[in-house]
Amino acid sequence: MRQNLHQYEYLYRSFVTQFECGVYPEGQTMPSQQQLCRQFNVGITTIRKVMKMLEHSGYIRTVTGRPAVSAYRASAESCIAALLERRDGVNDAFCGLGLLLPALYREGARLCQETEFTIMRDAIDGIAGHMELSALYRQANLFFRAVLKPFNNLLIQDLQLDAESYLDVPYIPYPGVKAPSYQAESRVKAWLETALNRILRKQYDAFYDSILDFYCKTQSTIDGYLEELSRAIPAPVPRKADIRWFRTKGHSELYIRLAMSILRRIAGGEFEGKKYLPSIPRLMEEYGLMKETVCRSIALLNMLGIAETKAKKGTILVTGEIQGSISPASFDFSDPLIQQRLALCMDAIQIMALSAGICAKSFTPVTEEWLHRAEEKLFSASLHSLNPRSVQLLMDYMIQFAPCHSLSNIYSQLNELLLWGYYLYAADASYYAPQEKLQALMRDVVKALREKDSSALPAALEKAFLQIYRDIHFVIAQLPSGTDFLPIPL
C-alpha cells in the first residue's frame, strides 16, 4: 500500500511523460496557465507550482507576461522509445475506457441542454484546415467534456481528463513511418457533427455505437502506428511499473485506503469469532505503513462505529449490524467536509450505476471458489443498501473479474470512496426506504453468478447498483441539513 501522489505531483509526472513522448517538442509554445487550469480542472496555484517544477527540471522556459516555451530537446529515437514503452499501457487503457466511457457518454447525452450543445458546436467550429494534431485533439476533447458536463460528477471529470492525458499519442516524423490517419481535420469534424446530430435527434444508441466504433478504430490506428515505429526502432524492454490509471485527486488518502482494506476484511468474515482487530504494530508490519497512518485509520473506524479502541487492551470489533451502532448525534451533516465525502461516495456509486451493466458483458467468468465465498458473505448478512457484505460483493466482483488492469484499477479506487457511505448510518432510521426491492435484485445477481448466466448478469448488476444509488439518494435527500451537494436522481 502506498501514498497517493499529490495533485501537483500527478500533473508534473503527466507533463514529463508528454515531454518525453514528443507532445511538446523544443520551441513549442505551451498553453497559457488559464488554459491549463481549464484543461486539468485545477486551480491556478497548482498550475503555477507545476510550471515552476518543469522550469527547474529544464523542460520549459518562462518569460514574465508570455506563455511558457518547451525547452526539452530529444531525438526522434528517444521520443519513439518513450512511446513504445507505453504501448501496452495505452492498449490496456483503451480496453478499459472503451467499455466505461461510452456508457457514460450515452447517459450524459440524454441530459444535455442548450448550454452543452453550444459548447459542442463551438468545439466543432474551432476545427479548421491544417491544424496541429494537438490542437485538433483539444477540440475533440472539448466536445466530449460537454457531453459529460450535466452529471456535475467530479470523478467522471477526472476520468475524462485522465483519458485525454494518457491516450495522447503524438505523431513523431520518422523516415518510413506514415502519419496516423486519424489526424485528418475533415474526418474528425464530420464525425463530431454526426455525433451532435444524433444527440439532438435523441438517437442515443446510435451515438453510443459510434463511440464504440471510434474507440476501436482509434486504438487500431494508434497501435498500428506504434507497430510501425517498433519496426523502425528496436522496442525497449517494458518497465514493470504499475499503470496507476485514474487519479482521485487526493480524495482517497492513505489512511482511508487502509481503513477500506480493513473494512473489506471485516466484511469478508476474516475476523469472525475474533474480538480484536490486529494490533497497531501488526498492521504497521503487514501493510508497511507508519504508526501515524495506522492510528489515523483506526481512529476513523472508531468514529464510524466499526470498532472501539480500549486503552491498553486493543481495538474491539463492534458486533452485530453496523447500522444503529452510530449515534445520530455523531455527525453534523451540514459540515462541508462530510458533505464533500458523501458527494464522492455518491459520485462513485453513480458511475457504477451508469456503467456496470455494459462493462460486465466483457468480464471473465467467476471461479467456483469466489462464488462460494460470495454466497456465504451475502446470505450471512441482511441485504441493506449500505451493508458492506452486499455492496462489497458487487464491487469485489467488478474489481476481480474486469477484463483489463485499467478498469480494475478504476473500480478499486471508486471502492475506496464508498467508505464515506458509512456516515449515513448516523442518519435517522426512518429516512431509509424499504429494502425488499434491493433484496430481490441482489438475489438476482447471485442467481446469475451461480448459474453463470452471462445474458442475465449485466442487467442484474445494473439494476442492483441503480437501486443502491437511489436508496442512498433517498436518505441524503431527507437529511435536515442542506443538500446542495446531492447529485442528480437516476
Backbone torsions as a table, in degrees:
resi	resn	phi	psi	omega
1	MET	NA	134.7	-175.2
2	ARG	-134.9	162.4	-178.7
3	GLN	-72.9	137.3	174.4
4	ASN	-66.0	150.2	174.1
5	LEU	-68.4	144.4	169.4
6	HIS	-66.3	160.3	-175.5
7	GLN	-58.9	-43.7	-178.1
8	TYR	-67.7	-33.9	178.0
9	GLU	-66.7	-40.6	178.5
10	TYR	-61.6	-46.4	-179.4
11	LEU	-65.3	-40.1	179.4
12	TYR	-60.1	-46.5	-179.7
13	ARG	-65.4	-35.8	177.5
14	SER	-62.8	-43.3	179.0
15	PHE	-65.5	-42.6	179.7
16	VAL	-59.2	-44.0	177.5
17	THR	-59.2	-43.0	-179.6
18	GLN	-65.8	-41.4	177.0
19	PHE	-60.5	-47.0	-175.6
20	GLU	-67.7	-24.7	178.8
21	CYS	-91.1	1.6	175.3
22	GLY	90.3	14.0	178.3
23	VAL	-66.6	-36.0	-179.0
24	TYR	-122.1	82.5	178.9
25	PRO	-66.1	161.1	-177.8
26	GLU	-55.2	133.4	178.1
27	GLY	92.8	-12.8	-178.9
28	GLN	-74.8	135.9	178.0
29	THR	-74.1	131.9	179.1
30	MET	-80.8	156.5	172.4
31	PRO	-59.4	154.4	179.0
32	SER	-66.5	163.1	179.3
33	GLN	-62.0	-36.3	177.2
34	GLN	-64.5	-40.9	177.6
35	GLN	-64.2	-39.4	179.0
36	LEU	-67.7	-35.7	175.7
37	CYS	-59.3	-45.7	-179.7
38	ARG	-69.6	-38.3	-177.0
39	GLN	-64.7	-40.9	-175.7
40	PHE	-104.9	2.7	176.1
41	ASN	56.5	47.6	179.6
42	VAL	-132.4	168.7	-179.4
43	GLY	-81.1	165.0	-176.9
44	ILE	-65.1	-32.3	179.9
45	THR	-62.1	-42.2	178.9
46	THR	-63.6	-45.2	-179.4
47	ILE	-63.0	-43.4	-179.9
48	ARG	-62.4	-38.5	179.0
49	LYS	-64.6	-43.1	-179.9
50	VAL	-64.5	-42.8	-179.5
51	MET	-63.8	-37.9	177.1
52	LYS	-64.6	-39.9	178.5
53	MET	-64.4	-41.9	179.5
54	LEU	-65.7	-38.6	178.5
55	GLU	-67.1	-43.1	-180.0
56	HIS	-62.0	-33.0	-178.7
57	SER	-85.3	-3.6	176.3
58	GLY	87.5	12.3	-178.9
59	TYR	-83.0	-28.0	-178.4
60	ILE	-136.4	162.7	170.0
61	ARG	-118.2	138.9	179.6
62	THR	-123.8	145.6	174.1
63	VAL	-132.9	131.8	-177.1
64	THR	-54.7	129.6	177.2
65	GLY	87.2	-1.4	-179.2
66	ARG	-129.0	154.7	176.3
67	PRO	-64.0	149.7	177.4
68	ALA	-65.9	155.4	179.6
69	VAL	-124.2	139.2	178.7
70	SER	-65.0	131.7	176.3
71	ALA	-113.1	10.9	-174.5
72	TYR	-83.5	119.3	-179.9
73	ARG	-111.5	122.8	179.4
74	ALA	-150.0	149.0	178.2
75	SER	-72.5	159.8	176.1
76	ALA	-59.0	-38.9	-179.7
77	GLU	-61.4	-39.3	-179.9
78	SER	-66.4	-43.6	179.1
79	CYS	-64.9	-40.1	179.5
80	ILE	-64.6	-41.2	178.3
81	ALA	-60.6	-40.4	178.6
82	ALA	-65.0	-39.4	177.3
83	LEU	-64.2	-43.7	-177.2
84	LEU	-67.2	-29.4	175.6
85	GLU	-63.5	-27.6	-177.4
86	ARG	-91.8	-0.8	-170.6
87	ARG	-57.5	-50.2	-179.3
88	ASP	-62.4	-40.9	179.6
89	GLY	-64.4	-40.4	179.2
90	VAL	-64.6	-44.2	178.4
91	ASN	-63.1	-40.3	178.2
92	ASP	-64.4	-41.7	179.2
93	ALA	-65.4	-39.6	176.4
94	PHE	-61.0	-37.4	178.2
95	CYS	-61.6	-50.2	-178.8
96	GLY	-67.1	-45.3	-178.6
97	LEU	-70.0	-32.2	178.2
98	GLY	-65.3	-19.8	174.5
99	LEU	-91.0	-43.9	-169.9
100	LEU	-83.0	-53.8	-171.7
101	LEU	-65.9	-41.2	179.2
102	PRO	-55.9	-37.3	178.1
103	ALA	-63.9	-39.2	178.5
104	LEU	-70.4	-38.2	177.8
105	TYR	-61.7	-43.3	-178.1
106	ARG	-61.6	-45.9	-178.6
107	GLU	-71.3	-33.2	175.8
108	GLY	-65.1	-38.3	-179.8
109	ALA	-60.7	-33.4	179.2
110	ARG	-65.2	-24.6	-175.0
111	LEU	-97.5	-9.8	-174.5
112	CYS	-64.4	142.5	177.0
113	GLN	-123.3	-171.3	-173.9
114	GLU	-59.5	-34.2	178.6
115	THR	-57.9	-46.6	179.5
116	GLU	-69.5	-37.7	179.3
117	PHE	-62.4	-36.5	178.3
118	THR	-63.9	-43.0	178.6
119	ILE	-62.2	-41.4	-180.0
120	MET	-63.7	-44.1	179.3
121	ARG	-63.3	-40.9	179.1
122	ASP	-63.8	-38.2	178.6
123	ALA	-63.4	-41.4	179.5
124	ILE	-68.0	-44.9	-178.9
125	ASP	-64.9	-23.1	-179.8
126	GLY	-78.0	-3.2	178.6
127	ILE	-89.8	119.6	-179.5
128	ALA	-127.2	170.4	-178.6
129	GLY	-67.0	149.9	175.4
130	HIS	60.9	41.8	175.9
131	MET	-83.7	149.0	169.8
132	GLU	-66.8	150.6	-177.6
133	LEU	-58.4	-38.9	-179.0
134	SER	-64.1	-37.8	179.5
135	ALA	-69.8	-40.1	177.5
136	LEU	-63.5	-40.5	179.0
137	TYR	-60.5	-42.5	-179.1
138	ARG	-63.5	-40.6	-179.1
139	GLN	-64.9	-41.9	178.2
140	ALA	-64.0	-38.4	179.1
141	ASN	-65.6	-36.2	176.8
142	LEU	-59.8	-39.0	178.9
143	PHE	-62.5	-50.1	-176.1
144	PHE	-69.3	-33.1	176.0
145	ARG	-61.9	-38.9	-179.7
146	ALA	-63.2	-36.1	179.9
147	VAL	-63.3	-35.1	-177.4
148	LEU	-89.4	-10.8	-174.2
149	LYS	-57.5	-39.6	-176.3
150	PRO	-60.4	-22.2	179.9
151	PHE	-66.8	-30.1	-174.2
152	ASN	51.2	42.2	-175.7
153	ASN	-110.7	113.2	-175.8
154	LEU	-59.5	-37.9	-177.9
155	LEU	-71.3	-34.5	175.3
156	ILE	-66.3	-39.0	175.9
157	GLN	-61.3	-42.0	178.0
158	ASP	-60.7	-42.3	178.5
159	LEU	-59.4	-46.3	-179.2
160	GLN	-62.3	-45.6	-178.2
161	LEU	-65.8	-37.7	176.9
162	ASP	-65.8	-38.8	178.1
163	ALA	-60.8	-43.2	-179.8
164	GLU	-61.5	-41.3	-177.0
165	SER	-74.8	-47.8	-171.6
166	TYR	-73.9	-32.4	-175.2
167	LEU	-94.0	9.6	178.8
168	ASP	-79.5	101.4	179.5
169	VAL	-111.9	105.1	-175.1
170	PRO	-76.3	159.4	174.2
171	TYR	-88.7	125.8	177.8
172	ILE	-113.7	109.8	-179.2
173	PRO	-57.0	131.2	179.0
174	TYR	-154.2	139.2	-177.5
175	PRO	-54.1	129.4	176.5
176	GLY	84.9	-0.6	-179.3
177	VAL	-114.1	119.4	-178.3
178	LYS	-77.8	149.8	175.7
179	ALA	-67.4	138.8	178.3
180	PRO	-61.3	140.1	-171.3
181	SER	-72.0	-12.5	-176.7
182	TYR	-71.8	-5.9	-176.5
183	GLN	-83.9	0.9	179.5
184	ALA	-66.1	118.4	-176.3
185	GLU	-61.1	-43.6	-177.3
186	SER	-62.8	-36.0	-179.1
187	ARG	-67.4	-45.4	179.9
188	VAL	-64.8	-43.5	-179.1
189	LYS	-62.9	-43.0	179.7
190	ALA	-64.1	-39.2	179.5
191	TRP	-63.2	-45.8	-178.8
192	LEU	-66.1	-37.4	177.2
193	GLU	-63.0	-42.9	177.6
194	THR	-63.7	-41.0	179.4
195	ALA	-62.3	-44.3	179.1
196	LEU	-63.3	-42.5	178.5
197	ASN	-61.0	-38.6	178.3
198	ARG	-65.7	-38.9	177.9
199	ILE	-65.4	-45.3	-179.2
200	LEU	-62.4	-32.8	179.3
201	ARG	-88.6	4.8	179.1
202	LYS	61.8	31.4	175.9
203	GLN	-91.9	65.8	-170.6
204	TYR	-68.1	-35.4	178.9
205	ASP	-68.1	-39.2	177.0
206	ALA	-65.2	-38.3	176.3
207	PHE	-62.1	-44.2	179.1
208	TYR	-61.6	-46.9	-179.4
209	ASP	-61.8	-36.9	-179.5
210	SER	-68.0	-32.9	178.3
211	ILE	-70.8	-41.3	175.9
212	LEU	-57.3	-45.2	179.0
213	ASP	-63.8	-39.4	179.1
214	PHE	-60.7	-47.4	179.6
215	TYR	-62.7	-42.7	-178.8
216	CYS	-62.3	-48.1	-178.3
217	LYS	-68.4	-38.6	-179.9
218	THR	-65.5	-42.7	177.9
219	GLN	-61.9	-42.9	179.9
220	SER	-62.8	-41.3	179.9
221	THR	-64.5	-47.4	-178.0
222	ILE	-65.3	-43.2	-179.0
223	ASP	-68.3	-34.6	175.7
224	GLY	-63.9	-40.0	177.0
225	TYR	-63.5	-44.9	178.9
226	LEU	-66.1	-32.5	176.7
227	GLU	-65.7	-41.1	176.7
228	GLU	-61.8	-42.1	178.7
229	LEU	-63.0	-38.1	-178.4
230	SER	-67.3	-26.7	176.7
231	ARG	-78.4	-27.8	179.7
232	ALA	-80.1	-34.3	-177.9
233	ILE	-132.2	133.8	178.6
234	PRO	-55.7	129.7	-178.2
235	ALA	-69.9	136.9	177.7
236	PRO	-71.2	160.4	176.1
237	VAL	-71.0	122.7	-178.3
238	PRO	-60.0	137.2	176.0
239	ARG	-78.3	138.4	-179.7
240	LYS	-82.7	75.7	-179.7
241	ALA	-115.8	139.3	177.4
242	ASP	-64.1	128.2	176.5
243	ILE	-79.2	93.4	-175.3
244	ARG	-79.0	72.8	-174.3
245	TRP	-78.8	136.5	174.7
246	PHE	79.0	108.1	177.0
247	ARG	-86.3	151.8	174.7
248	THR	-117.1	20.8	172.8
249	LYS	50.9	37.5	178.7
250	GLY	75.2	8.0	-180.0
251	HIS	-65.5	-27.9	-174.7
252	SER	-114.2	85.8	-178.2
253	GLU	-70.4	165.9	-172.0
254	LEU	-62.2	-41.6	-178.9
255	TYR	-67.5	-28.6	176.6
256	ILE	-70.1	-41.9	179.1
257	ARG	-63.2	-37.8	176.5
258	LEU	-64.8	-44.5	178.8
259	ALA	-59.5	-40.0	179.7
260	MET	-67.1	-37.6	177.7
261	SER	-62.7	-43.3	179.0
262	ILE	-65.5	-41.2	178.2
263	LEU	-60.5	-40.5	178.9
264	ARG	-64.2	-37.3	179.0
265	ARG	-68.3	-37.9	176.5
266	ILE	-63.7	-46.7	-179.2
267	ALA	-63.2	-30.5	-179.7
268	GLY	-79.6	-1.2	176.3
269	GLY	83.2	12.6	-176.6
270	GLU	-63.5	-29.9	-175.4
271	PHE	-106.1	14.6	178.3
272	GLU	-61.2	134.8	-178.3
273	GLY	83.4	-2.0	179.4
274	LYS	-109.8	142.6	-177.4
275	LYS	-87.5	-33.4	-173.1
276	TYR	-115.0	150.4	167.7
277	LEU	-76.9	162.6	174.2
278	PRO	-55.8	149.1	-178.9
279	SER	-66.8	164.3	178.3
280	ILE	-60.5	-46.0	176.6
281	PRO	-60.0	-37.1	180.0
282	ARG	-65.6	-43.1	178.9
283	LEU	-66.5	-37.2	177.5
284	MET	-60.1	-44.5	-179.2
285	GLU	-69.8	-41.6	-175.5
286	GLU	-66.0	-39.8	-175.7
287	TYR	-103.0	-6.3	179.4
288	GLY	67.9	41.9	-174.7
289	LEU	-119.1	161.7	176.8
290	MET	-76.0	157.9	-178.2
291	LYS	-59.8	-42.1	-178.0
292	GLU	-58.9	-41.7	-179.8
293	THR	-64.7	-45.1	-179.4
294	VAL	-65.1	-41.1	179.8
295	CYS	-63.9	-39.8	177.5
296	ARG	-63.7	-39.2	179.5
297	SER	-65.0	-44.4	178.6
298	ILE	-64.9	-37.9	177.6
299	ALA	-62.4	-38.0	178.0
300	LEU	-65.3	-42.6	178.3
301	LEU	-63.5	-35.2	174.9
302	ASN	-64.3	-45.5	-178.5
303	MET	-62.4	-36.2	-179.0
304	LEU	-81.0	-3.2	177.8
305	GLY	82.5	11.6	-178.8
306	ILE	-81.4	-31.9	-176.0
307	ALA	-144.4	168.6	178.6
308	GLU	-142.1	119.2	-177.9
309	THR	-89.4	125.8	178.6
310	LYS	-104.9	131.6	-179.6
311	ALA	-56.4	130.5	176.3
312	LYS	63.7	10.5	179.3
313	LYS	-119.1	-41.5	-177.6
314	GLY	128.9	-168.7	-177.0
315	THR	-106.3	117.2	-177.1
316	ILE	-91.3	137.0	174.7
317	LEU	-75.1	135.2	173.8
318	VAL	-74.7	127.4	-177.1
319	THR	-88.4	162.0	177.5
320	GLY	80.8	-168.4	-179.2
321	GLU	-69.9	141.0	-180.0
322	ILE	-67.7	-39.6	178.5
323	GLN	-61.4	132.0	-178.7
324	GLY	97.0	-14.6	178.9
325	SER	-84.3	-12.9	-179.6
326	ILE	-107.1	128.5	-179.7
327	SER	-70.8	140.1	176.5
328	PRO	-57.6	-21.1	179.8
329	ALA	-85.7	-0.5	-175.4
330	SER	-67.5	-31.9	-173.8
331	PHE	-130.4	147.8	173.2
332	ASP	-103.3	106.4	-175.2
333	PHE	-72.2	-4.2	173.4
334	SER	-88.9	-5.4	177.1
335	ASP	-63.4	122.7	-177.9
336	PRO	-56.3	-34.5	-179.2
337	LEU	-67.7	-43.1	178.5
338	ILE	-65.5	-40.2	178.2
339	GLN	-64.0	-39.7	178.2
340	GLN	-62.5	-41.5	-178.7
341	ARG	-70.1	-39.1	175.8
342	LEU	-64.3	-37.0	178.1
343	ALA	-63.5	-39.0	178.0
344	LEU	-65.2	-40.4	176.8
345	CYS	-60.4	-45.3	180.0
346	MET	-66.1	-38.6	178.0
347	ASP	-61.1	-41.3	179.9
348	ALA	-65.4	-45.7	179.3
349	ILE	-64.9	-35.7	179.3
350	GLN	-62.0	-42.7	177.5
351	ILE	-59.7	-43.2	179.7
352	MET	-65.2	-42.3	-178.9
353	ALA	-63.9	-32.9	-176.7
354	LEU	-83.8	-22.6	-169.4
355	SER	-127.5	-15.4	-172.1
356	ALA	-58.9	-42.9	-178.0
357	GLY	-62.2	-45.7	-180.0
358	ILE	-64.1	-47.4	-176.5
359	CYS	-65.0	-37.9	-174.7
360	ALA	-64.4	-16.9	178.3
361	LYS	-64.1	-20.3	-178.3
362	SER	-106.8	8.5	-176.1
363	PHE	-75.1	156.2	175.2
364	THR	-77.9	153.6	-179.1
365	PRO	-64.1	149.2	177.9
366	VAL	-74.5	154.3	176.3
367	THR	-87.7	156.8	179.2
368	GLU	-63.1	-38.6	179.9
369	GLU	-61.8	-46.6	-180.0
370	TRP	-64.1	-42.0	-178.2
371	LEU	-62.2	-41.5	179.9
372	HIS	-62.4	-45.2	178.8
373	ARG	-64.9	-39.1	-178.5
374	ALA	-63.5	-43.5	179.5
375	GLU	-63.6	-40.5	178.7
376	GLU	-62.6	-44.3	-179.9
377	LYS	-61.8	-46.6	-173.0
378	LEU	-67.0	-46.6	-172.6
379	PHE	-87.0	-0.2	173.5
380	SER	-93.3	4.3	179.6
381	ALA	-138.1	154.0	175.5
382	SER	-68.4	145.6	-174.0
383	LEU	-87.5	69.1	177.2
384	HIS	-87.3	149.1	-175.0
385	SER	-61.6	-24.8	179.4
386	LEU	-107.1	2.6	-179.4
387	ASN	-63.2	126.4	-175.9
388	PRO	-59.8	-27.2	-177.5
389	ARG	-75.2	-25.5	176.9
390	SER	-85.3	-49.6	179.6
391	VAL	-64.4	-43.5	-177.8
392	GLN	-67.9	-28.1	174.3
393	LEU	-59.5	-47.4	-179.3
394	LEU	-64.8	-46.9	-177.2
395	MET	-67.5	-38.1	178.9
396	ASP	-62.1	-39.6	177.1
397	TYR	-62.5	-46.9	-177.5
398	MET	-62.6	-38.4	-178.3
399	ILE	-71.6	-45.3	-172.1
400	GLN	-76.2	-30.9	-171.0
401	PHE	-114.6	12.8	172.0
402	ALA	-61.7	145.3	-173.1
403	PRO	-79.4	-5.8	-178.7
404	CYS	-149.3	158.4	-175.5
405	HIS	-62.4	-42.9	-175.4
406	SER	-59.2	-43.3	-178.4
407	LEU	-69.6	-41.7	177.1
408	SER	-61.7	-39.2	178.8
409	ASN	-63.6	-43.2	178.5
410	ILE	-61.7	-46.7	180.0
411	TYR	-61.6	-39.3	-179.9
412	SER	-60.9	-41.9	-178.6
413	GLN	-73.7	-35.8	174.0
414	LEU	-63.2	-38.5	-178.6
415	ASN	-61.2	-37.5	178.8
416	GLU	-61.9	-33.7	-178.1
417	LEU	-76.1	-16.3	178.0
418	LEU	-68.4	-13.8	177.0
419	LEU	-52.3	-35.9	-174.1
420	TRP	-69.9	-12.7	175.0
421	GLY	-64.1	-19.5	179.2
422	TYR	-64.7	-22.7	175.7
423	TYR	-54.2	-34.3	-173.1
424	LEU	-70.9	-9.2	173.8
425	TYR	-69.1	-14.3	175.8
426	ALA	-86.8	-5.3	178.6
427	ALA	-75.2	154.3	177.8
428	ASP	-58.0	133.5	-177.4
429	ALA	-59.9	-24.5	-178.9
430	SER	-70.8	-13.3	-179.6
431	TYR	-75.9	-16.9	-174.0
432	TYR	-82.0	140.7	177.0
433	ALA	-78.8	158.2	174.9
434	PRO	-56.8	144.3	-171.7
435	GLN	-101.7	3.8	-176.2
436	GLU	-58.9	-38.8	-177.2
437	LYS	-65.3	-44.6	179.3
438	LEU	-65.0	-39.5	178.7
439	GLN	-57.4	-44.4	179.3
440	ALA	-64.6	-39.9	-179.3
441	LEU	-66.9	-39.4	177.9
442	MET	-65.7	-36.0	176.0
443	ARG	-64.2	-35.1	177.1
444	ASP	-64.3	-39.0	178.4
445	VAL	-62.6	-49.0	-178.4
446	VAL	-63.0	-40.0	179.0
447	LYS	-62.5	-44.6	179.8
448	ALA	-64.2	-38.0	177.9
449	LEU	-66.9	-44.6	-177.6
450	ARG	-63.0	-42.6	-177.0
451	GLU	-86.6	-0.4	-178.3
452	LYS	51.2	45.7	-179.2
453	ASP	-88.6	90.6	-176.1
454	SER	-66.0	-19.5	179.0
455	SER	-82.3	-30.9	-177.8
456	ALA	-91.6	-27.0	-173.4
457	LEU	-61.8	-48.3	-179.1
458	PRO	-55.5	-46.8	-180.0
459	ALA	-64.4	-38.0	179.5
460	ALA	-65.1	-42.0	177.9
461	LEU	-64.1	-45.3	-179.6
462	GLU	-59.8	-44.9	-178.6
463	LYS	-66.6	-38.0	-179.6
464	ALA	-66.7	-47.8	178.9
465	PHE	-63.5	-39.1	179.5
466	LEU	-63.6	-41.1	179.7
467	GLN	-68.2	-37.9	176.0
468	ILE	-60.7	-44.8	178.7
469	TYR	-59.7	-46.7	-177.7
470	ARG	-65.5	-38.5	-180.0
471	ASP	-65.3	-43.8	179.4
472	ILE	-68.1	-40.1	176.6
473	HIS	-58.4	-40.0	-179.0
474	PHE	-63.2	-41.1	179.1
475	VAL	-65.6	-50.1	-176.4
476	ILE	-62.2	-37.6	-178.7
477	ALA	-62.5	-21.3	-178.1
478	GLN	-98.4	-2.6	179.2
479	LEU	-60.8	138.7	-177.2
480	PRO	-68.2	-20.6	178.8
481	SER	-79.8	174.7	179.6
482	GLY	-62.8	145.2	-178.4
483	THR	-126.5	40.9	178.9
484	ASP	-64.0	-22.8	-178.3
485	PHE	-81.5	-5.8	-174.9
486	LEU	-62.2	126.7	179.9
487	PRO	-75.5	176.9	-177.4
488	ILE	-67.3	147.1	175.0
489	PRO	-72.5	154.0	177.4
490	LEU	-118.7	NA	NA
